[in-house]
Amino acid sequence: MLMSSGDSEAKLYYGPSAFKVLRGGKFVRCAISGEPIALEELRYWSAEHQEAYASCEIATKRLTGEI
């Protein structure tokens, strides 16, 4: 996904089953890859680590300690 320079990064609070927008924006960054993730496409995150993940594979590896 490409983001234009006019798009702003959101700040979120990640809960166990939902996230809360603390600062509005169009995307967050994957904590591992740095890839931008549009909020409407965000599906994977860790409430414990307060970070977002671009894919289920990345989330699984992070949460199992592989990365």
Summary of the structure (lengths in Angstrom):
residues: 67
radius of gyration: 11.5
end to end distance: 22.9
largest distance: 35.5
contacts: 162
relative contact order: 0.21
helix: 16%
strand: 34%
